Amino acid sequence: MWHVKQKEIIAFLTKNHERWVTAGQLSDYCGCTTRTIRNHIAKMNQEVENLIQASNQGYQINPTIQLSALSNENEERKSRIFLELLKGSAEGVDIFDLSERLFISESTLKSDIQQLKLEITDKAIQIIIEQNRIKLSGPERSKRRYMISLLYNESDLQEQLKQTIQEMIGYISLEQLQQTILAVLRKENIRINQYSLNNIVLHYAISIERIRQGHIIKRNKEYVNLVERKEYQLAEEIAEMLAGDYEIHFSQAELEQLSLLFIGMQNEELANKEDEKLAEFVDQRIIETLHSVLAKVEKTYLIKLDDSEFFNKLAIHVQSLYYRSHYETFTRNSSLLDLKTGYPLTYDLSVYISSLLQDELDIWFNDDEISFIALHIGSFLETRKQHQDTITALLVVNDYHDLKEQLEKKINQDFGTAIRLTIGERERMNRELYDILLTTDRQLASQYEGAVFIHPFLTEKDSKRIEKRLSALKAKKEKERMYRYIDQFISRELYFNQIDPSELTPQEIREQINQRMVDYHYVNQGFSQKVEKREQMSPTSFPSGIAVPHSVEVDALKSGVAIMTLQDTIVWSTYAIKLVGMVAINKEEAAEFNEFFERFIEIVSEPINTRQLSLTEDYDEFISKLKLMVAADE
């Protein structure tokens, strides 16, 4: 079924079917990056071939495809079938009654059930057909867990939460349920993000509905010790308030299960204490481990994460994560795809931190939890961003009284950190020391290419001319820098041309590329194991058709990207891949390589670009096309 962002893309393109729509317009409408838009469109075109057409003018819905195909009815139906079986009695559901309710034939229903059986990975859940009755068997916990996963797939649980789940759950007021839960948490001064709140609301709603239908869960011996914990008291307090609203009784087993949702949540007052007070509510082992992990991050990635507020918030999160990992009750993050494709370096840094935490704390957690760590890191790094493309400008003024000082103040006020302004004399100008000349002397401006003539009192038109020139200079600098990086990091010796993948697995492809990188002294023999570890933590394939395998550490002998073009696609995790770029990063070159890598990923996130690069027949053609894409994107 379509992700909520994909539904929004379809809706917007359908509404504007008579014209081409740009990625920028779609990103504004959907509230995400253009890179995320491109990745979603690539994935949608994999599921429905040529669903969305692309050109240099933008995107357009394919008019030859029936709109009914866009609803993905088959996927929606399978979810409905599971929910109908879940609501059914112990005797099951009559196959003819169910087919009538769903407005499909018995044969279509049986076909959907067979597909559903394959999709349910939990072996404890079984769908059985006996004498024209369909039964759902298995532990109550497993059934609820699968129902939760259906609801998360159905919606992103931020914009669509109420409508989608309300239809499935029925009479329960989700708004009232959310307010009840929030009231108890606020009374206890508990901090909570929207993702966690959505997760708790879902579980309570399902518990109420299942209890009302007479389905109960059995006690789990592992959860017995939860009764004495604060989390159990929170679950119990909420349950007591809900019992009156819905005339329902929560058993001790239900409360133990629900108390898992509150594991690791912290009191707001505790979270705001000074660093030396952190040990009062975060285990000393976790504090020491996190200090050790962040020290390794600095050593490996050359990134200092040394802010005390950042450390405290991350420590609180890791403490909560440690508890959740013990019971494997992870919070879902509907922004996972956006983070992975929109911010690859931030996400990759969080994967590295996660791998260290898992090793040192002997725990395991999934992609969703990795993405929450990425949110912490991204938020911190955003506040530390530096303006690497500051333009140096020389101001030459035909001075009169304090005109020079006024003009300098006005330019600095209008352009801030985007420009580094110095005052010069006409007689002592050194062209190599500045990027742009700003002058009130029209004759002088005409003598120097790219100079900007401005009036003694800066006008709005003057400011626009300066802004336009700055933009052109930044684009030129970035293009020149990217050309240099492409030549530096993508070498002829690491280029594999049009390999036949029919007899290869993704792992065999990685091993083949790795050996070439070993032979040319880019990496040592142990590099392959680190690449596989990274792949197991979170696959490195993208919806646009490229895979970018790399190590969990920045420890290569030399930085480089090995390129392999494929004659045909190969399934790499969930995506069809036709281009592979294995990455090796040496920490001395990490700063430059990371700048190149961000831009490279942005380019290959566009399916059209990935396809064109995968069709190149030799190294020179690949480099030439990549540079053209850099220039076209300016």
C-alpha positions as CSV (number, residue, x, y, z in Angstrom):
1,M,0.0,0.0,0.0
2,W,1.1,3.6,-0.6
3,H,3.0,5.5,2.0
4,V,1.1,8.7,3.0
5,K,3.7,10.9,1.2
6,Q,3.1,8.8,-1.9
7,K,-0.6,9.3,-1.6
8,E,0.0,13.1,-1.4
9,I,2.2,13.0,-4.5
10,I,-0.5,11.2,-6.4
11,A,-3.2,13.5,-5.2
12,F,-1.2,16.6,-6.2
13,L,-0.2,15.3,-9.6
14,T,-3.8,14.2,-10.3
15,K,-5.2,17.6,-9.4
16,N,-2.6,19.2,-11.7
17,H,-2.7,16.5,-14.4
18,E,-2.7,19.1,-17.3
19,R,0.7,20.5,-16.5
20,W,4.2,19.4,-15.4
21,V,4.9,19.7,-11.7
22,T,8.4,20.3,-10.4
23,A,10.0,18.4,-7.5
24,G,10.2,21.7,-5.6
25,Q,6.4,22.2,-5.9
26,L,5.8,18.7,-4.7
27,S,8.2,19.0,-1.8
28,D,6.4,22.2,-0.7
29,Y,3.0,20.5,-0.8
30,C,4.2,17.3,1.0
31,G,6.4,19.0,3.5
32,C,9.7,17.1,2.7
33,T,12.9,17.5,0.7
34,T,13.0,17.2,-3.1
35,R,15.3,14.3,-2.6
36,T,12.6,12.5,-0.7
37,I,10.1,13.3,-3.5
38,R,12.4,11.7,-6.1
39,N,12.9,8.6,-4.0
40,H,9.2,8.1,-3.4
41,I,8.5,8.5,-7.1
42,A,11.2,6.0,-8.0
43,K,9.7,3.4,-5.6
44,M,6.2,4.1,-6.9
45,N,7.4,3.5,-10.5
46,Q,8.9,0.2,-9.4
47,E,5.5,-0.9,-8.0
48,V,3.4,0.5,-10.9
49,E,5.5,0.7,-14.1
50,N,5.7,4.2,-15.6
51,L,3.1,5.5,-13.1
52,I,4.7,8.9,-13.0
53,Q,6.4,10.3,-16.0
54,A,9.5,12.5,-15.6
55,S,11.1,15.1,-17.9
56,N,13.3,18.2,-17.5
57,Q,10.0,20.1,-16.9
58,G,9.1,18.0,-13.8
59,Y,6.6,15.2,-13.2
60,Q,3.2,14.2,-14.5
61,I,0.8,11.3,-13.8
62,N,0.7,8.9,-16.7
63,P,-2.7,9.5,-18.3
64,T,-2.9,5.9,-19.8
65,I,-2.9,4.3,-16.3
66,Q,-6.3,3.9,-14.8
67,L,-6.7,5.8,-11.5
68,S,-8.2,2.7,-9.9
69,A,-4.8,1.1,-10.1
70,L,-3.4,3.9,-7.9
71,S,-5.5,2.9,-4.9
72,N,-3.5,-0.4,-4.5
73,E,-6.8,-2.1,-3.7
74,N,-5.2,-5.5,-3.2
75,E,-3.0,-4.3,-0.4
76,E,-5.9,-2.5,1.3
77,R,-8.0,-5.6,1.0
78,K,-5.5,-7.8,2.7
79,S,-5.3,-5.4,5.6
80,R,-9.1,-5.5,5.8
81,I,-9.2,-9.3,5.7
82,F,-6.8,-9.5,8.6
83,L,-8.8,-7.1,10.7
84,E,-12.1,-8.9,9.9
85,L,-10.5,-12.2,11.0
86,L,-9.1,-10.5,14.1
87,K,-12.6,-9.3,15.0
88,G,-14.1,-12.7,14.3
89,S,-15.1,-15.3,16.9
90,A,-13.2,-18.5,17.8
91,E,-15.3,-20.3,15.1
92,G,-13.9,-18.0,12.4
93,V,-15.6,-16.1,9.6
94,D,-17.8,-17.6,6.9
95,I,-15.9,-17.2,3.6
96,F,-19.1,-16.3,1.6
97,D,-20.1,-13.7,4.1
98,L,-16.7,-12.1,4.1
99,S,-16.4,-12.1,0.3
100,E,-19.8,-10.3,0.2
101,R,-18.7,-7.7,2.8
102,L,-15.6,-7.0,0.7
103,F,-17.4,-7.1,-2.6
104,I,-15.1,-9.6,-4.1
105,S,-15.4,-13.2,-5.4
106,E,-14.6,-16.3,-3.2
107,S,-11.6,-17.1,-5.5
108,T,-10.2,-13.5,-5.1
109,L,-10.6,-13.8,-1.4
110,K,-8.8,-17.1,-1.3
111,S,-6.0,-15.7,-3.4
112,D,-5.7,-12.7,-1.1
113,I,-5.5,-15.0,1.9
114,Q,-2.7,-17.0,0.4
115,Q,-0.7,-13.8,-0.2
116,L,-1.5,-12.6,3.4
117,K,-0.2,-15.9,4.7
118,L,3.2,-15.3,3.0
119,E,3.3,-11.7,4.4
120,I,2.8,-12.6,8.0
121,T,6.3,-13.4,9.1
122,D,5.3,-14.2,12.7
123,K,5.2,-18.1,12.7
124,A,2.9,-18.0,15.7
125,I,0.0,-16.6,13.6
126,Q,-1.8,-19.0,11.4
127,I,-4.7,-18.5,8.9
128,I,-6.7,-21.7,8.6
129,I,-9.6,-22.5,6.1
130,E,-11.9,-25.3,7.2
131,Q,-15.3,-26.1,5.7
132,N,-15.7,-22.7,4.2
133,R,-14.8,-20.9,7.4
134,I,-11.6,-18.9,7.9
135,K,-9.9,-18.8,11.3
136,L,-7.1,-16.8,12.7
137,S,-5.1,-18.7,15.3
138,G,-2.2,-17.7,17.5
139,P,-1.3,-15.9,20.7
140,E,-3.1,-12.6,21.4
141,R,0.2,-10.7,21.8
142,S,1.2,-11.8,18.3
143,K,-2.1,-10.8,16.7
144,R,-2.0,-7.3,18.3
145,R,1.6,-6.8,17.2
146,Y,0.7,-7.5,13.6
147,M,-2.4,-5.2,13.9
148,I,-0.1,-2.4,15.1
149,S,2.2,-3.0,12.0
150,L,-0.8,-2.8,9.7
151,L,-1.8,0.5,11.2
152,Y,1.7,1.9,10.9
153,N,1.9,0.9,7.2
154,E,-1.5,2.4,6.6
155,S,-0.6,5.9,7.7
156,D,2.3,8.0,8.8
157,L,0.5,8.5,12.2
158,Q,1.1,12.2,12.1
159,E,-1.3,13.8,9.7
160,Q,-3.6,10.7,9.1
161,L,-3.7,9.2,12.6
162,K,-7.3,10.0,13.5
163,Q,-9.1,9.2,10.3
164,T,-7.4,6.0,9.4
165,I,-7.3,4.4,12.9
166,Q,-10.7,5.7,13.9
167,E,-12.2,3.8,11.0
168,M,-10.4,0.6,12.0
169,I,-10.9,0.7,15.8
170,G,-14.5,2.0,15.6
171,Y,-16.3,3.6,18.5
172,I,-13.2,4.6,20.5
173,S,-12.5,8.3,20.5
174,L,-8.8,8.6,19.8
175,E,-8.8,12.3,20.5
176,Q,-10.2,11.7,24.0
177,L,-7.9,8.7,24.5
178,Q,-4.9,10.9,23.6
179,Q,-6.0,13.7,25.9
180,T,-6.4,11.2,28.8
181,I,-2.9,9.8,28.3
182,L,-1.4,13.3,28.0
183,A,-3.1,14.5,31.2
184,V,-1.6,11.7,33.2
185,L,1.9,12.2,31.7
186,R,1.7,15.9,32.3
187,K,0.7,15.5,35.9
188,E,3.8,13.3,36.4
189,N,5.8,15.9,34.4
190,I,6.8,13.3,31.8
191,R,8.2,14.5,28.5
192,I,7.0,12.7,25.3
193,N,7.4,13.2,21.6
194,Q,4.6,12.8,19.1
195,Y,5.9,9.5,17.7
196,S,5.9,7.9,21.2
197,L,2.5,9.4,22.0
198,N,1.0,8.0,18.8
199,N,2.5,4.6,19.7
200,I,0.9,4.6,23.2
201,V,-2.5,5.8,21.9
202,L,-2.5,2.9,19.3
203,H,-1.7,0.3,21.9
204,Y,-4.3,1.5,24.4
205,A,-7.0,1.7,21.6
206,I,-6.3,-1.8,20.5
207,S,-6.2,-3.2,24.0
208,I,-9.6,-1.6,24.8
209,E,-11.1,-3.0,21.5
210,R,-9.7,-6.5,22.0
211,I,-10.8,-6.7,25.7
212,R,-14.3,-5.5,24.7
213,Q,-14.4,-8.4,22.2
214,G,-13.4,-10.9,24.9
215,H,-9.8,-11.5,23.8
216,I,-7.3,-11.5,26.6
217,I,-3.5,-11.8,26.9
218,K,-1.8,-14.3,29.2
219,R,0.8,-13.1,31.7
220,N,4.4,-13.2,30.7
221,K,6.9,-14.3,33.4
222,E,9.4,-11.8,32.1
223,Y,7.1,-8.9,32.9
224,V,6.2,-9.9,36.5
225,N,8.8,-7.6,38.0
226,L,7.2,-4.6,36.2
227,V,4.5,-4.3,38.9
228,E,6.8,-2.5,41.3
229,R,8.0,0.0,38.7
230,K,6.8,3.6,38.1
231,E,5.9,2.6,34.5
232,Y,3.3,0.1,35.8
233,Q,1.8,2.8,38.0
234,L,1.5,5.1,34.9
235,A,-0.3,2.4,32.9
236,E,-2.6,1.6,35.8
237,E,-3.5,5.3,36.4
238,I,-4.4,5.7,32.7
239,A,-6.3,2.5,32.8
240,E,-8.4,3.6,35.8
241,M,-9.4,6.7,34.0
242,L,-10.3,4.8,30.8
243,A,-12.2,2.1,32.7
244,G,-14.9,4.6,33.6
245,D,-15.1,6.0,30.0
246,Y,-15.4,2.6,28.3
247,E,-16.8,0.4,31.2
248,I,-13.8,-2.0,30.7
249,H,-11.5,-3.8,33.1
250,F,-7.7,-4.0,32.4
251,S,-6.2,-7.2,33.8
252,Q,-2.8,-7.3,35.5
253,A,-1.4,-8.9,32.3
254,E,-2.8,-6.1,30.2
255,L,-1.2,-3.5,32.5
256,E,2.1,-5.2,32.5
257,Q,2.0,-5.2,28.7
258,L,1.0,-1.5,28.5
259,S,3.6,-0.5,31.1
260,L,6.3,-1.4,28.5
261,L,5.2,1.6,26.5
262,F,6.5,4.0,29.3
263,I,9.8,2.3,29.8
264,G,12.6,4.9,30.0
265,M,10.4,8.0,30.0
266,Q,11.9,10.8,32.1
267,N,10.5,13.4,34.4
268,E,11.0,16.9,32.8
269,E,12.7,18.3,35.9
270,L,15.2,15.5,36.0
271,A,15.9,15.9,32.3
272,N,16.8,19.6,32.8
273,K,19.3,19.0,35.6
274,E,23.0,19.8,35.3
275,D,25.4,17.3,33.9
276,E,26.7,16.2,37.3
277,K,23.1,15.3,38.3
278,L,22.7,13.1,35.3
279,A,23.8,10.0,37.2
280,E,20.7,10.4,39.4
281,F,18.4,9.2,36.7
282,V,20.7,7.7,34.0
283,D,22.7,4.6,34.7
284,Q,26.5,5.3,35.1
285,R,27.3,2.6,32.7
286,I,25.3,4.3,30.0
287,I,26.9,7.7,30.7
288,E,30.4,6.2,30.5
289,T,29.5,4.2,27.3
290,L,28.1,7.3,25.6
291,H,31.2,9.4,26.5
292,S,33.3,6.6,25.0
293,V,31.1,6.3,21.9
294,L,31.2,10.1,21.2
295,A,35.0,10.1,21.7
296,K,35.2,7.4,19.0
297,V,32.9,9.5,16.7
298,E,35.3,12.5,17.0
299,K,38.3,10.3,16.3
300,T,36.7,8.5,13.4
301,Y,34.5,11.2,11.8
302,L,36.3,14.3,13.0
303,I,33.0,15.6,14.4
304,K,32.8,17.0,17.9
305,L,29.5,16.3,19.7
306,D,30.6,18.1,22.9
307,D,27.6,20.1,23.9
308,S,26.3,19.2,27.5
309,E,22.7,19.8,26.6
310,F,23.0,17.5,23.6
311,F,24.8,14.9,25.7
312,N,22.1,14.9,28.4
313,K,19.2,14.6,26.0
314,L,21.0,11.8,24.1
315,A,21.9,10.0,27.4
316,I,18.2,10.1,28.5
317,H,17.2,8.7,25.1
318,V,19.8,5.9,25.3
319,Q,18.7,5.0,28.8
320,S,15.1,4.7,27.5
321,L,16.3,2.8,24.5
322,Y,18.2,0.4,26.7
323,Y,15.1,-0.5,28.6
324,R,13.0,-0.8,25.4
325,S,15.6,-3.1,23.8
326,H,15.3,-5.5,26.7
327,Y,11.6,-6.0,26.0
328,E,11.9,-5.2,22.2
329,T,9.1,-2.6,22.4
330,F,10.5,-0.2,19.9
331,T,8.8,3.1,18.9
332,R,8.0,3.4,15.2
333,N,9.3,6.4,13.2
334,S,7.2,7.2,10.1
335,S,10.0,9.6,8.9
336,L,12.5,6.8,8.5
337,L,12.6,6.9,4.7
338,D,12.8,10.7,4.7
339,L,15.8,10.6,7.0
340,K,17.7,7.9,5.2
341,T,17.3,9.4,1.8
342,G,17.2,13.1,2.7
343,Y,20.2,13.2,5.2
344,P,22.4,10.2,4.3
345,L,25.5,11.4,6.2
346,T,23.6,12.2,9.4
347,Y,21.8,8.9,9.2
348,D,25.1,7.1,8.6
349,L,26.6,8.8,11.6
350,S,23.7,7.5,13.7
351,V,24.2,4.0,12.3
352,Y,27.8,4.1,13.5
353,I,26.9,5.4,16.9
354,S,24.2,2.7,17.1
355,S,26.6,0.0,16.2
356,L,28.9,1.1,19.0
357,L,26.1,1.3,21.5
358,Q,24.8,-2.1,20.6
359,D,28.3,-3.7,20.9
360,E,29.2,-2.0,24.2
361,L,25.8,-2.3,25.9
362,D,25.1,-5.8,24.4
363,I,21.6,-4.7,23.1
364,W,19.9,-4.7,19.7
365,F,17.4,-2.2,18.2
366,N,15.9,-1.6,14.8
367,D,16.0,1.0,12.0
368,D,13.3,3.1,13.6
369,E,15.3,3.6,16.7
370,I,18.4,4.4,14.7
371,S,16.5,7.2,13.0
372,F,15.6,8.7,16.4
373,I,19.3,8.9,17.2
374,A,19.7,10.6,13.8
375,L,17.1,13.2,14.8
376,H,19.2,14.0,17.9
377,I,22.4,14.3,15.9
378,G,20.8,16.3,13.0
379,S,19.2,18.8,15.4
380,F,22.6,19.4,17.1
381,L,24.5,19.6,13.8
382,E,22.0,22.1,12.4
383,T,22.8,24.5,15.1
384,R,26.6,24.2,14.4
385,K,26.4,24.6,10.6
386,Q,29.1,26.9,9.2
387,H,29.0,28.9,6.1
388,Q,31.7,27.3,4.0
389,D,30.9,29.3,0.9
390,T,31.4,32.8,2.3
391,I,32.4,35.1,-0.5
392,T,35.2,37.6,0.0
393,A,34.3,41.1,-1.3
394,L,36.4,44.2,-1.8
395,L,34.6,47.5,-1.3
396,V,36.1,50.5,-3.1
397,V,34.3,53.8,-2.5
398,N,34.7,57.3,-3.8
399,D,34.6,58.6,-0.2
400,Y,32.8,61.7,1.0
401,H,32.6,62.4,4.7
402,D,31.5,59.1,6.4
403,L,30.0,57.5,3.3
404,K,32.4,54.6,3.3
405,E,31.5,53.6,6.9
406,Q,27.7,53.9,6.2
407,L,28.0,51.8,3.0
408,E,30.1,49.1,4.8
409,K,27.5,48.9,7.6
410,K,24.6,48.6,5.2
411,I,26.2,45.8,3.2
412,N,27.1,43.8,6.3
413,Q,23.6,44.3,7.6
414,D,22.0,43.1,4.4
415,F,24.3,40.1,3.7
416,G,25.6,39.0,7.1
417,T,27.8,35.9,7.1
418,A,27.2,35.3,3.3
419,I,29.9,37.9,2.6
420,R,33.3,38.8,4.1
421,L,33.8,42.5,3.4
422,T,37.1,44.4,3.3
423,I,37.7,48.0,2.4
424,G,40.3,48.7,-0.2
425,E,42.0,51.5,-2.1
426,R,41.8,51.9,-5.9
427,E,45.6,52.2,-6.1
428,R,46.3,49.0,-4.0
429,M,44.0,46.4,-5.4
430,N,45.1,42.7,-5.5
431,R,42.7,40.7,-7.6
432,E,43.8,37.4,-6.0
433,L,42.7,38.4,-2.5
434,Y,38.9,38.8,-3.2
435,D,36.1,37.1,-5.2
436,I,34.0,40.1,-6.0
437,L,34.6,43.8,-6.4
438,L,31.9,46.3,-5.2
439,T,32.5,49.9,-6.1
440,T,30.8,53.2,-6.4
441,D,33.2,54.1,-9.3
442,R,31.4,53.2,-12.5
443,Q,34.6,53.5,-14.6
444,L,36.5,51.1,-12.2
445,A,33.6,48.6,-12.3
446,S,33.8,48.5,-16.1
447,Q,37.5,47.5,-15.9
448,Y,37.0,44.3,-13.9
449,E,35.0,41.3,-15.0
450,G,32.3,40.4,-12.6
451,A,32.5,43.7,-10.6
452,V,29.3,45.2,-9.3
453,F,28.6,48.9,-9.5
454,I,26.6,50.3,-6.5
455,H,25.3,53.7,-5.6
456,P,26.8,55.7,-2.7
457,F,23.5,55.0,-0.9
458,L,22.7,51.3,-1.4
459,T,19.5,50.9,-3.3
460,E,17.2,47.8,-3.5
461,K,18.4,47.2,-7.1
462,D,22.0,47.4,-5.9
463,S,21.3,44.7,-3.3
464,K,19.6,42.5,-5.8
465,R,22.6,42.8,-8.2
466,I,25.0,41.9,-5.4
467,E,22.8,38.9,-4.4
468,K,22.6,37.7,-8.0
469,R,26.4,37.9,-8.3
470,L,27.0,36.1,-5.0
471,S,24.7,33.3,-6.1
472,A,26.5,32.9,-9.4
473,L,29.9,32.9,-7.6
474,K,28.8,30.3,-5.1
475,A,27.4,28.1,-7.8
476,K,30.7,28.4,-9.8
477,K,32.8,27.6,-6.7
478,E,30.7,24.6,-5.9
479,K,30.8,23.3,-9.4
480,E,34.6,23.7,-9.6
481,R,35.0,22.0,-6.2
482,M,32.7,19.1,-7.2
483,Y,34.6,18.6,-10.5
484,R,37.8,18.4,-8.5
485,Y,36.3,15.9,-6.0
486,I,34.9,13.7,-8.9
487,D,38.4,13.5,-10.4
488,Q,39.9,12.9,-6.9
489,F,37.5,10.3,-5.5
490,I,36.2,8.3,-8.6
491,S,39.2,6.7,-10.2
492,R,39.5,4.7,-13.4
493,E,41.1,1.7,-11.6
494,L,37.9,1.3,-9.5
495,Y,35.4,1.4,-12.4
496,F,33.6,-1.8,-13.3
497,N,31.8,-1.6,-16.7
498,Q,28.4,-3.3,-17.4
499,I,28.7,-6.4,-15.2
500,D,26.2,-9.2,-15.7
501,P,24.5,-9.7,-12.3
502,S,22.4,-12.7,-13.2
503,E,24.6,-15.1,-11.3
504,L,25.6,-12.8,-8.5
505,T,24.1,-11.9,-5.1
506,P,24.5,-8.4,-3.6
507,Q,27.0,-9.8,-1.2
508,E,29.1,-11.4,-4.0
509,I,29.0,-8.0,-5.8
510,R,30.3,-6.3,-2.6
511,E,33.0,-8.9,-2.2
512,Q,34.1,-8.5,-5.9
513,I,34.4,-4.7,-5.5
514,N,36.1,-5.0,-2.1
515,Q,38.8,-7.2,-3.6
516,R,39.6,-4.6,-6.3
517,M,39.8,-1.9,-3.6
518,V,42.2,-4.1,-1.6
519,D,44.3,-4.8,-4.7
520,Y,44.7,-1.0,-5.3
521,H,45.4,-0.3,-1.6
522,Y,42.3,1.7,-0.9
523,V,41.3,-0.6,2.0
524,N,42.8,-3.5,4.0
525,Q,41.5,-7.0,4.2
526,G,39.2,-6.4,7.2
527,F,37.2,-3.8,5.3
528,S,34.7,-6.3,3.8
529,Q,33.5,-7.4,7.3
530,K,32.8,-3.8,8.3
531,V,30.8,-3.3,5.0
532,E,28.7,-6.4,5.8
533,K,28.1,-5.2,9.4
534,R,26.9,-1.9,8.0
535,E,24.6,-3.6,5.5
536,Q,23.0,-5.8,8.2
537,M,22.3,-2.8,10.4
538,S,20.5,-0.9,7.6
539,P,20.6,-1.7,3.8
540,T,22.4,0.8,1.7
541,S,20.1,0.6,-1.4
542,F,18.1,3.6,-2.5
543,P,14.7,3.7,-4.3
544,S,16.3,5.5,-7.3
545,G,18.3,2.4,-8.3
546,I,21.7,2.8,-6.6
547,A,23.3,1.0,-3.7
548,V,26.1,2.7,-1.8
549,P,27.7,0.0,0.5
550,H,30.4,1.2,2.9
551,S,32.0,0.5,6.2
552,V,30.6,1.4,9.7
553,E,34.0,3.1,10.3
554,V,36.0,5.8,8.5
555,D,39.2,3.8,8.4
556,A,40.1,3.4,4.7
557,L,43.8,3.7,3.6
558,K,42.6,6.1,0.9
559,S,39.2,7.7,0.1
560,G,37.4,6.6,-3.1
561,V,34.2,5.4,-4.7
562,A,34.3,2.2,-6.7
563,I,31.6,2.3,-9.4
564,M,29.9,-0.8,-10.9
565,T,27.3,-0.4,-13.7
566,L,25.1,-3.5,-14.2
567,Q,23.6,-4.9,-17.4
568,D,20.4,-5.6,-15.6
569,T,18.8,-4.8,-12.2
570,I,19.4,-6.9,-9.1
571,V,17.2,-6.9,-6.0
572,W,19.2,-5.4,-3.1
573,S,17.1,-5.6,0.0
574,T,13.8,-4.1,-1.2
575,Y,15.0,-2.1,-4.2
576,A,15.9,-2.9,-7.8
577,I,19.5,-1.7,-8.3
578,K,21.4,-1.1,-11.5
579,L,24.3,1.0,-10.2
580,V,26.6,0.3,-7.2
581,G,29.0,2.8,-5.6
582,M,31.1,1.2,-2.9
583,V,32.6,4.0,-0.6
584,A,35.8,4.0,1.3
585,I,36.7,7.0,3.5
586,N,40.1,7.9,5.0
587,K,39.6,10.1,8.1
588,E,42.2,12.6,7.0
589,E,40.1,13.2,3.9
590,A,36.8,12.9,5.6
591,A,35.8,16.6,5.6
592,E,36.3,16.9,1.8
593,F,34.8,13.5,1.0
594,N,31.7,14.1,3.1
595,E,31.0,17.3,1.1
596,F,31.4,15.4,-2.1
597,F,29.3,12.5,-0.9
598,E,26.3,14.7,0.1
599,R,26.2,16.2,-3.4
600,F,26.8,12.8,-5.1
601,I,23.9,11.2,-3.2
602,E,21.7,14.2,-4.1
603,I,22.4,13.6,-7.8
604,V,22.0,9.8,-7.8
605,S,18.8,10.1,-5.7
606,E,17.2,11.2,-8.9
607,P,16.1,8.0,-10.8
608,I,16.7,9.6,-14.2
609,N,20.3,10.4,-13.3
610,T,21.0,6.9,-11.8
611,R,19.6,5.3,-15.0
612,Q,21.7,7.5,-17.3
613,L,24.9,6.8,-15.3
614,S,24.1,3.0,-15.2
615,L,24.0,3.0,-19.1
616,T,27.5,4.5,-19.6
617,E,29.8,2.2,-21.4
618,D,33.2,3.3,-20.0
619,Y,34.8,5.4,-17.3
620,D,35.2,8.6,-19.4
621,E,31.6,8.6,-20.3
622,F,30.5,8.1,-16.7
623,I,32.7,11.0,-15.4
624,S,31.5,13.2,-18.2
625,K,27.8,12.5,-17.5
626,L,28.3,13.0,-13.8
627,K,29.9,16.4,-14.3
628,L,27.1,17.4,-16.7
629,M,24.6,16.5,-13.9
630,V,26.5,18.7,-11.4
631,A,26.4,21.6,-13.9
632,A,22.7,21.0,-14.7
633,D,21.8,21.1,-11.1
634,E,23.4,24.5,-10.4
